Amino acid sequence: MEDARFVKFTDDDGSEKYYGTYTAYNGKTFGVQLIETTDFLNFEIHTLHGSAIQDKGMALFPRKINGKYFMSSRQGGENLQIMSSDDLFIWNEI
């Protein structure tokens, strides 16, 4: 687990939880994952998917905007982009 970025996320219904995006690295390859918790004692881990999940350095915005999730991301190792998605776990739009 490298470079975790946690955010307190407020959902449309007002409920709050914490999400952390991070790089999962096994010594050879990396993947981008999302860790979810409400209490920092119990966690759920999810792998992020989609054509926009290409690099490291992703950070989820703290709430939806117009019904979509948004995240900043590093693309191509040096370009900062804003991504959006209807689904928290699938990212295809840059």
N, C-alpha and C positions, 0 to 999 in steps of 0.2 A: 504494500500500500504506500503510494507516494503522492505527495502534493495534494493532500485533501483540502477541499474548499467547502466549508459548511455554511449553510444559510438557514435562518429561521423562516419557514415558508408558511404563508397564510393562504388557505384554500378559499374558494368562493363562498363556502358556508361559514367562514370565520374560524374554522378549526386550524390549529397550528401544529406543525411538526418540523423536525430538522432533517434536511437533506444534505448530503455531502457528495460531491463529485470527486473522483480520484483516479489515478492511474494504477492499474493492477499490472505488476511486472513480475514475470517468473524467471528472469535472468536471460531470456532469449527474445520474447515478444511481449507486447503490452496490449492492454485493453482498457477501455474507459468504463468505470462502474459507478453506481449510485448507491449510497448507503442511506438508510432511512431509520429514524428513531423519534420517539416522543419523550424518552426519559434517559437516554444515554446509558441504559442498562441492557436493553433489548434492541437488536438491530435486524433489519432485513437488507440483504444485498441483492442488487439487480444489475445485470449487464445492459449497457446502452447499445442500441442498434441503429442502423440507417446509414445512408450514403454520406451524411455530414459528420459522422463519427470517424474521423480520419487521423486525428492527432491528439495531443495531450492539452492540458491547460483549460479545462472547461469549468464554468462557474454558472450555476443556476440563479436566475433572478428570484427575488423573494416572494413574488406573487404572479398570477397570470395577468396578461394584458389583453383585453378584448377576447377573453376565453382561451388564449393560447399560452403555453409555457414559452419562456425565452431563456436563452443561455448565451453567454459569451464563450468563444472558443478560439483556439489557435489553430490555424489551418496552414499546411505547408511548412510548418516549423517557424514561421515568422509573421504571418498575417493574422490580425485579430478580426473576427467576424461575429455578428450577432445571428444566432440561429433561432428558429421558432418551430413549434410543434403542437399538434393537438393531443399528442400522446406523450406522456412523460418519459417513456422508455424507447421511443422510435423517433429519430431525428434525421429528416431528409431535406429540410429547407434552410438555406443560408441566405 
